[in-house]
Amino acid sequence: MLSLRNAGPRHAPQIAAIILPTIREGATYARDPDMSEAEALAYWMAPDKETFVAEQDGTALGTCYLRANQAGGGSGTSAIAAT
């Protein structure tokens, strides 16, 4: 069964495996495609974001985060990546 849960440090290697190819491609995120794994994880799991993983049998198949896109009321922003 697929479940969505809050991501934690134990998910970092799996999240990196999911997001780094997309960042390296340079077509989706306006980020340096040569950023290190540590920089990519710091961006994806920054304190201003709530990061999640979609897991099945203990394996992360996708990841997303939510963050406010402005102070106060209003809509939020999300980003989604999957294997």
Secondary structure, DSSP 8 states (H G I E B T S, - for coil): -EEEEE--GGGHHHHHHHHHHHHHHTSSS-S-TT--HHHHHHHHT-TTSEEEEEEETTEEEEEEEEEESSSSSS-EEEEEEE-
